[in-house]
Amino acid sequence: MEREQAALKDVKRFAAWEQDRVRKLEAKRQEKKDPAVEECSFAPKINRSENERPRTKEQFLADQQAFLERQNLRHERIRQEVAELECPHKPQLMNPQPKKKKGEKQVHDRLYHAG
């Protein structure tokens, strides 16, 4: 019997504490309300339907992975197109100076230091 009375007393005390907590929170909300915000008539429309919930973490990560895969495919396609457009051979350039043979002197030495 005593236990029941003590438990009932605890329940009543907890209920009173909860009511007091809710009352204080509501008072704080009223204090924080800005009168300029209350008068505002702007209400943006969000494209989400009433039933649609925000994405979960797993959905977000799956969307990110799909995006990265699409990007990689796109980059690979571009690389292939660039490779196809590049010229497959290099043009031969004329060598303006003839190759020197071993032991051959510089032209300057041959002409001005002939001795």
Buried (B, 14 or more C-beta within 10 A) or exposed (E): EEEEEEEEEEEEEEEEEEEEEEEEEEEEEEEEEEEEEEEEEEEEEEEEEEEEEEEEEEEEEEEEEEEEEEEEEEEEEEEEEEEEEEEEEEEEEEEEEEEEEEEEEEEEEEEEEEE
